[in-house]
């Protein structure tokens, strides 16, 4: 492989015209012959550059609505020929094939077409064929050929041509080839994932692709390397948010901010302000309110200790009054659909606080895949988008819940979906008042949540913990009556749970004896 290889001839065919003219002029300045197709050729000519159509080189016109234009031996022979192989050079001479030393291709916008909800036929037309073929040919022959698939790499190519008298280094060509193969792999991943959804299949082979968004200083712990990749769906959230201030997000910041935003996105803005406070991926307070500052304050009052250094997510625009309240303690990240000028001014004084705005909430009902790595493979499942309405509930006790209890039960059930199992959530008047998460025993989660409520009552000088008169949600069934009895002792008056235990009758009897109302959902929300 030569350390340096000259660029004498380039083929440019791009859907994204960003930086195209500047690149074309730089290549022309080094005497590079430009080959191109369609709109790319038009854009280059309009900039005053001399461009030869690929059809002129191949002897075949673009046909079949552009489906066939670069799939030709003259193109791929020019890309794949080894310049130091006598047989290859002889074949090039015999068949009048000129070498192509640089390919600049970015693919049809398949991912963007899917993201906008296009019809099936339009999506199919945006599956690029010739582009990936040229990319792979050029990348295979990176000993001699440069392949560029990202506009971000134009500058590196131009710089090398300037520094090396119209040549590029092997190190650059090798790096470009790796980027190229990753791009075609991610592209094929997007296509195969979309196709799997169309045929409702469990694919024999499953791939995942992403684009580097951020190299992280480290992962969950300082000895772990990490990076953040986006999947191209442009779903509102931490991956697409605008950061207004503060240092770079860490691995744990990104993970926790995503958890917070996914939870608060369950609450539509039309239903009023809502706030979720997250610590280590679990909510330590979730609440609604008449105003955003009230929602924040009520969420904060669930567990003021754990909220320190937490992540705050809001379902409506952050205002100045709420920003002032949040500024009362140390907070890592605040994420919201927007922030007004007053809020921005308040947070400007908190240089270490990161503020993210998303211009909308995540679609809590959108179909997504959840992936978890295991030794030797990975598990794939649909994201949990299960919802329960009042009509889905089955009253199993002698006493039915009141309207207020029903509202709180459904609120608690929504929060339970976002709490690590075993999950127990106490709720009163649209706010969590106790959260028990991640315990090996469900009764332990029930006790911990009640104990934390007791601690908060003492810290706030309340006569009794807020669990008095609350309702309780359990993400899975109570296997024994002890958890329910513990909740009743903490002051709970109603419970919501999936049901389905062998001891359901025993649990229902205990609820009746305690005068509790209980409803079954027939759905569980394990979150491991």
C-alpha positions in Angstrom: 0.0 0.0 0.0 1.5 3.4 -0.9 1.9 5.8 1.9 0.7 8.6 -0.4 -1.6 8.3 -3.4 -2.5 11.0 -5.9 -6.1 12.1 -6.5 -6.5 12.7 -10.2 -10.2 11.8 -10.7 -13.1 12.1 -8.4 -16.8 11.0 -8.6 -19.2 13.1 -6.6 -22.9 12.1 -6.1 -24.6 13.5 -3.0 -28.1 14.1 -1.7 -26.8 16.5 1.0 -25.1 19.5 -0.9 -23.6 21.0 2.2 -20.0 22.0 1.5 -20.2 20.5 -2.0 -19.1 23.6 -3.9 -16.2 24.3 -1.6 -15.0 20.7 -2.0 -15.4 20.8 -5.8 -13.4 24.0 -6.1 -10.6 22.6 -3.9 -10.4 19.5 -6.0 -10.4 21.5 -9.2 -7.7 23.7 -7.8 -5.5 20.6 -7.7 -6.4 19.6 -11.3 -8.7 16.8 -10.3 -11.2 15.7 -13.0 -14.7 15.8 -11.7 -17.3 13.2 -12.5 -20.9 13.5 -11.3 -24.6 12.8 -11.7 -27.9 14.6 -11.6 -28.4 17.3 -9.1 -24.8 17.1 -7.9 -23.5 17.8 -11.4 -26.0 20.7 -11.8 -24.8 22.3 -8.5 -21.2 22.0 -9.4 -21.7 23.5 -12.9 -23.7 26.4 -11.5 -20.7 27.2 -9.4 -18.6 27.4 -12.5 -16.9 24.1 -12.3 -16.1 21.8 -15.3 -18.0 18.5 -14.7 -18.3 15.3 -16.8 -21.5 13.3 -16.5 -21.1 9.7 -15.4 -23.4 8.8 -18.3 -20.7 10.2 -20.7 -18.1 7.9 -19.1 -20.2 4.7 -19.1 -21.9 5.3 -22.4 -25.2 4.6 -20.8 -27.8 7.3 -19.8 -29.3 7.4 -16.3 -32.4 5.2 -16.6 -35.4 3.8 -14.6 -36.0 7.1 -12.7 -32.3 7.2 -11.7 -32.2 3.7 -10.3 -29.5 2.8 -12.7 -26.7 5.2 -13.3 -23.4 4.2 -11.5 -23.9 0.4 -11.5 -21.5 -0.1 -14.4 -18.1 -1.9 -14.9 -16.4 1.4 -16.0 -17.3 2.9 -12.6 -16.6 -0.1 -10.4 -13.6 -1.1 -12.4 -12.2 2.4 -11.8 -12.8 2.0 -8.1 -11.6 -1.6 -7.5 -8.6 -1.8 -9.8 -5.3 -2.2 -7.9 -2.9 0.4 -9.4 0.2 -1.7 -8.7 -1.3 -4.9 -10.2 -0.2 -5.4 -13.8 -3.2 -7.6 -14.7 -5.6 -5.0 -13.3 -3.8 -2.1 -15.2 -3.9 -4.2 -18.4 -7.7 -4.8 -18.0 -8.2 -1.1 -17.4 -6.3 -0.2 -20.6 -8.1 -2.9 -22.6 -11.6 -1.8 -21.6 -10.9 1.9 -21.5 -11.5 2.2 -17.7 -10.1 5.2 -16.0 -9.2 5.1 -12.4 -11.4 6.9 -9.8 -9.3 8.0 -6.9 -12.0 9.7 -4.8 -15.6 9.0 -4.2 -17.8 11.4 -2.4 -21.3 9.9 -1.7 -23.9 10.5 0.9 -26.9 8.3 0.6 -30.6 8.8 -0.1 -32.2 10.1 3.1 -33.8 6.8 4.0 -33.9 7.5 7.8 -35.4 10.9 7.4 -38.0 9.5 5.0 -39.1 7.0 7.6 -39.0 9.5 10.4 -41.4 11.8 8.6 -44.0 9.0 8.3 -43.8 8.5 4.6 -45.9 5.9 2.8 -44.4 2.5 2.0 -43.7 3.2 -1.7 -41.8 6.5 -0.9 -39.7 4.8 1.7 -38.8 2.0 -0.8 -37.7 4.6 -3.4 -35.4 6.1 -0.8 -33.4 2.9 -0.4 -30.1 3.7 -2.1 -28.4 1.0 -4.2 -25.7 2.6 -6.3 -24.4 4.7 -3.5 -23.6 1.8 -1.0 -22.2 -0.2 -3.9 -19.7 2.6 -4.8 -18.9 3.2 -1.2 -18.1 -0.4 -0.5 -16.0 -0.7 -3.7 -14.0 2.4 -2.9 -13.5 1.4 0.8 -12.3 -2.1 -0.2 -9.6 -0.4 -2.4 -8.6 2.2 0.2 -5.0 1.4 -0.5 -5.4 3.7 -3.5 -8.9 5.2 -3.3 -10.5 7.8 -0.9 -14.1 7.4 0.1 -16.0 10.2 1.8 -19.5 9.7 3.2 -19.8 12.5 5.7 -19.6 16.2 5.0 -17.6 16.5 8.2 -14.7 14.8 6.4 -14.4 17.3 3.5 -12.1 19.5 5.4 -9.6 16.6 6.2 -9.4 15.7 2.5 -8.9 19.3 1.4 -6.2 19.7 4.1 -4.3 16.6 3.0 -4.4 17.6 -0.7 -3.0 21.0 0.3 -0.3 19.5 2.6 0.8 16.7 0.2 0.7 18.3 -3.2 -2.6 16.7 -4.3 -2.1 13.4 -2.5 -3.6 11.8 0.5 -2.0 9.6 3.2 -2.8 5.9 3.7 -3.8 6.7 7.3 -6.5 9.1 6.1 -7.8 6.6 3.4 -7.9 3.8 6.0 -9.9 6.0 8.5 -12.3 7.1 5.7 -12.8 3.4 4.7 -13.7 2.5 8.3 -16.2 5.4 8.4 -17.6 4.3 5.1 -18.3 0.7 6.1 -19.9 1.9 9.4 -22.1 4.2 7.4 -23.3 1.4 5.0 -23.8 -0.9 7.9 -25.9 1.7 9.8 -27.9 2.4 6.6 -28.6 -1.3 6.0 -29.6 -1.6 9.7 -32.1 1.2 9.3 -33.6 -0.5 6.2 -33.7 -4.0 7.7 -35.2 -2.7 11.0 -37.9 -0.8 9.1 -38.6 -3.9 6.9 -38.9 -6.1 10.0 -41.6 -3.8 11.3 -43.5 -3.9 8.0 -43.7 -7.7 8.0 -44.1 -7.9 11.8 -41.1 -10.3 11.9 -38.6 -11.5 14.4 -35.6 -11.2 12.1 -33.1 -14.1 11.9 -30.4 -11.4 12.1 -30.7 -8.2 14.0 -28.3 -5.2 13.7 -28.1 -1.8 15.4 -26.5 1.3 14.1 -25.7 4.8 15.3 -23.8 8.0 14.7 -21.3 9.3 17.3 -22.8 12.3 19.0 -20.3 12.7 21.8 -17.1 11.0 23.1 -17.5 10.8 26.9 -14.8 11.3 29.4 -15.7 7.9 30.9 -18.7 5.6 31.5 -20.6 4.8 34.7 -17.2 4.8 36.4 -13.9 6.5 35.6 -12.2 3.3 34.5 -14.8 2.6 31.8 -14.5 4.1 28.3 -17.8 5.4 26.8 -19.4 7.3 24.0 -22.9 8.5 23.1 -24.5 7.6 19.7 -27.7 8.7 18.1 -30.0 6.4 16.1 -31.3 8.9 13.5 -34.9 8.9 14.6 -34.8 12.5 15.9 -37.2 11.7 18.7 -37.4 14.6 21.1 -35.2 13.9 24.1 -31.7 14.1 25.4 -30.2 13.0 22.0 -31.8 15.9 20.1 -31.9 18.5 22.9 -30.3 21.9 22.7 -27.9 22.5 25.7 -28.0 26.1 26.8 -25.3 26.0 29.5 -23.1 23.9 31.7 -20.3 21.4 31.0 -20.7 18.4 28.8 -23.2 15.7 29.9 -21.6 12.6 31.4 -22.7 9.0 30.8 -24.7 9.0 34.0 -26.2 12.4 33.2 -27.4 11.2 29.8 -28.9 8.0 31.2 -30.7 9.7 34.1 -31.9 12.6 31.9 -33.4 10.2 29.5 -35.2 8.4 32.3 -36.6 11.7 33.6 -37.7 12.9 30.2 -39.4 9.6 29.3 -41.3 9.7 32.5 -42.5 13.3 32.3 -43.5 12.7 28.7 -46.2 10.4 30.0 -48.0 13.6 31.1 -49.4 15.6 28.2 -49.1 19.4 28.6 -52.8 19.8 28.1 -53.4 17.9 31.4 -51.4 20.6 33.3 -47.9 21.0 34.5 -45.9 18.0 35.6 -42.5 17.5 37.0 -40.3 14.4 37.5 -37.1 14.3 39.6 -34.7 11.4 38.9 -31.8 10.0 40.9 -29.8 7.0 39.6 -32.5 6.3 36.9 -35.3 6.1 39.5 -37.8 8.8 40.3 -37.5 10.3 43.8 -40.5 12.6 43.2 -43.2 13.1 40.5 -46.1 15.5 40.7 -48.6 17.6 38.9 -49.7 21.0 39.9 -51.7 24.1 39.0 -48.5 25.8 38.0 -45.1 24.5 37.1 -43.5 25.8 40.3 -46.2 24.0 42.3 -45.6 20.7 40.4 -41.8 21.0 41.1 -42.3 21.8 44.8 -44.7 18.9 45.3 -42.3 16.5 43.5 -39.4 17.9 45.6 -41.3 17.4 48.8 -41.6 13.6 48.2 -37.8 13.1 48.9 -35.9 16.3 49.4 -32.7 14.4 50.4 -32.5 12.3 47.2 -33.4 15.2 45.0 -30.0 16.9 45.8 -27.8 16.4 42.7 -30.7 15.0 40.7 -32.2 15.4 37.2 -35.4 17.5 36.8 -37.7 17.0 33.8 -40.7 19.3 33.1 -43.6 18.7 30.6 -44.1 22.4 29.8 -41.9 25.5 29.3 -39.6 26.3 32.2 -40.5 29.8 33.7 -38.5 32.1 35.8 -40.4 31.4 39.1 -39.8 27.6 38.7 -36.1 28.3 37.8 -35.7 30.3 41.0 -37.2 27.4 43.0 -35.0 24.8 41.4 -31.9 27.0 42.0 -32.5 26.5 45.7 -30.5 23.2 45.7 -27.8 21.7 43.5 -29.2 20.1 40.4 -27.3 18.3 37.7 -29.6 18.7 34.7 -32.9 20.4 33.9 -34.7 19.3 30.7 -37.9 20.8 29.4 -39.7 21.4 26.1 -38.6 25.1 26.3 -37.4 27.8 28.7 -38.4 31.5 28.7 -36.1 34.5 29.0 -36.6 34.8 32.7 -35.6 31.2 33.3 -32.5 31.5 31.1 -31.5 34.6 33.1 -31.9 32.8 36.4 -29.9 29.7 35.4 -27.2 31.8 33.8 -26.0 32.4 37.4 -25.7 28.6 37.9 -22.8 27.8 35.6 -22.6 24.1 36.6 -26.2 23.4 35.9 -27.0 22.0 32.5 -30.2 23.2 30.9 -31.6 21.3 27.9 -34.6 22.1 25.8 -36.3 19.7 23.4 -38.9 21.6 21.5 -41.5 19.0 22.5 -42.1 15.9 24.5 -41.2 12.4 23.5 -44.0 10.3 22.1 -44.6 8.0 25.0 -46.6 5.6 22.8 -44.1 5.4 19.9 -42.9 1.9 19.1 -39.3 1.4 19.9 -36.9 -1.4 20.6 -35.3 -1.9 23.9 -31.9 -3.7 23.8 -29.9 -5.2 26.7 -26.5 -6.9 26.3 -26.0 -10.3 27.9 -22.9 -12.6 27.7 -22.7 -13.9 24.2 -25.7 -11.9 22.8 -28.3 -9.4 23.5 -32.0 -9.3 24.4 -34.4 -7.3 22.3 -38.0 -6.4 23.2 -40.6 -3.7 22.5 -40.4 -0.7 24.7 -43.0 -0.8 27.5 -45.8 1.5 26.2 -48.6 -0.2 28.0 -51.3 2.0 29.4 -54.3 1.5 31.6 -57.6 3.5 31.6 -60.4 3.5 34.2 -62.3 1.2 31.9 -59.5 -1.4 32.1 -59.6 -1.7 35.9 -61.2 -4.5 37.7 -62.5 -3.7 41.2 -61.8 -6.9 43.3 -62.7 -5.6 46.8 -66.0 -4.9 48.6 -65.2 -1.2 48.5 -64.7 0.5 45.2 -62.2 3.4 45.0 -63.5 6.9 45.0 -63.0 9.2 42.0 -60.0 10.9 43.7 -58.5 7.5 44.6 -59.0 6.4 41.0 -57.2 9.4 39.6 -54.3 8.9 42.1 -54.2 5.1 41.3 -53.8 5.8 37.6 -51.1 8.4 38.3 -49.3 6.0 40.6 -49.5 3.2 37.9 -48.0 5.6 35.3 -45.1 6.3 37.6 -44.6 2.6 38.5 -43.7 1.9 34.8 -40.6 4.0 35.3 -39.4 2.6 38.7 -37.0 -0.3 39.0 -38.6 -3.5 40.2 -39.7 -4.3 42.8 -41.6 -1.0 42.6 -44.0 0.5 45.2 -45.3 4.0 44.8 -47.4 5.9 47.3 -49.4 8.8 45.7 -51.7 11.5 47.2 -53.5 14.2 45.3 -51.4 13.8 42.1 -48.0 13.6 43.7 -45.8 10.8 44.8 -45.3 10.8 48.6 -43.1 7.6 48.9 -41.2 5.6 46.3 -39.6 2.2 47.0 -37.4 0.9 44.2 -35.2 -2.0 43.2 -35.6 -4.2 46.2 -35.4 -8.0 46.1 -38.6 -8.2 48.2 -41.8 -6.4 47.4 -42.6 -5.9 51.1 -39.2 -4.3 51.6 -40.0 -1.7 48.8 -43.3 -1.1 50.6 -41.5 -0.5 53.9 -38.8 1.7 52.5 -41.2 3.9 50.7 -43.2 4.4 53.9 -40.1 5.0 55.9 -38.9 7.7 53.5 -42.3 9.4 53.8 -42.0 9.3 57.6 -38.5 10.8 57.4 -39.8 13.6 55.1 -42.7 14.3 57.5 -40.3 14.7 60.4 -37.9 16.9 58.3 -40.8 19.2 57.2 -42.4 19.3 60.6 -45.6 17.6 59.5 -47.9 16.0 62.1 -48.1 12.8 60.0 -46.5 11.4 56.9 -48.2 12.1 53.6 -48.8 8.4 53.1 -51.8 8.9 55.4 -54.7 8.9 52.9 -52.6 7.9 50.0 -53.0 5.2 47.3 -50.4 2.6 46.4 -49.3 1.1 43.1 -47.3 -2.1 42.8 -45.6 -2.9 39.4 -46.3 -6.6 39.8 -48.7 -8.7 42.0 -48.4 -9.0 45.7 -47.3 -12.6 46.2 -48.4 -12.4 49.9 -50.7 -10.1 51.9 -47.7 -8.7 53.9 -47.0 -5.9 51.5 -50.6 -4.8 51.3 -50.8 -4.9 55.1 -47.6 -2.7 55.4 -49.2 -0.2 53.0 -52.4 -0.1 55.0 -50.3 0.5 58.2 -48.6 3.4 56.4 -52.1 5.0 55.9 -52.9 3.9 52.3 -56.6 3.6 51.5 -56.5 2.0 47.9 -54.2 -0.1 45.8 -53.6 -0.9 42.2 -51.7 -4.0 41.1 -51.8 -6.5 38.2 -53.2 -9.4 40.1 -52.5 -13.0 39.0 -50.9 -14.4 42.2 -51.8 -17.8 43.4 -52.7 -16.0 46.7 -54.9 -13.3 45.1 -57.8 -14.4 47.3 -55.7 -14.1 50.4 -54.6 -10.6 49.4 -58.1 -9.5 48.5 -59.4 -10.8 51.9 -56.7 -8.8 53.7 -57.7 -5.7 51.7 -61.4 -6.1 52.6 -60.5 -6.7 56.3 -58.5 -3.4 56.3 -61.3 -1.5 54.5 -59.1 -0.9 51.4 -60.2 -0.5 47.9 -58.2 -2.5 45.3 -58.2 -2.8 41.6 -56.4 -5.2 39.2 -54.9 -4.0 35.9 -54.1 -7.4 34.3 -50.9 -5.8 33.2 -47.5 -5.6 35.0 -44.6 -3.2 34.6 -41.4 -5.0 35.5 -38.4 -2.7 34.9 -35.1 -4.4 35.6 
